């Protein structure tokens, strides 16, 4: 059983994917840099959770 994502991380991730779909890639490190650019998240942990969820969404849409 994996970690549970908070509603905040899921909501922000879905909004970012909806707004910037073409800019996100299937690479976590690239998405992490884009998250820092598009949001003003201060916490490194929350930024990484959001970047991971965005990467997961992008990978699932490619299949």
N, C-alpha and C positions, 0 to 999 in steps of 0.2 A: 504494500500500500504506500502510495507516494505522499508527498506533502500537499496540504490543502492550501490553495491560493485564496487570499482575501477578496472580498467583493470589490474593494478599492482597486486592487491590481487588475482584476478582470475587467472592470468597467473602463479604466483608463486605457488598458491594452486594446480593447475593442474599439474605443473611440479613435485611438491613434491609427489603428489599421484601417478604419473606415476613411479617415482623412488623408492618410499618407500611404496608401496601399502600394503604389508603384515604387516607393523609395525603400521599403523594407526588403531585406534579403533573408535567405535561410541560414545566415551566419550570426551566431549570438554576439560576437564582438562588434560586428558592424552595426547591429541593431542597438547595442548598448550605447554606442556613440551617438546614434540618431535619437535615442530616448533623451539623452542629456541635452541635445540640441533643441528638441521639440517641447520639452517640459522643464519645469523648474523644481524637480524632485531633489531634495537636499540629501536624503538618505541613500547611501550606496547600496544597501541591502534591498530597499524597495525598488530602486532603479534596476537592479539585476533581476528581481522577480518579474518586473514588467517586461524587461527585454527577453527573458526566457519564455514568458507566455506569448509575447508577440512572435517570437521565433517558432513556437509550437503552432500558432494559428497559421502562419505563412506556410509552414511545411505541410500542414493538413490540407490547405487549399490547393497545393500544387498537385497532389495525387489525383 
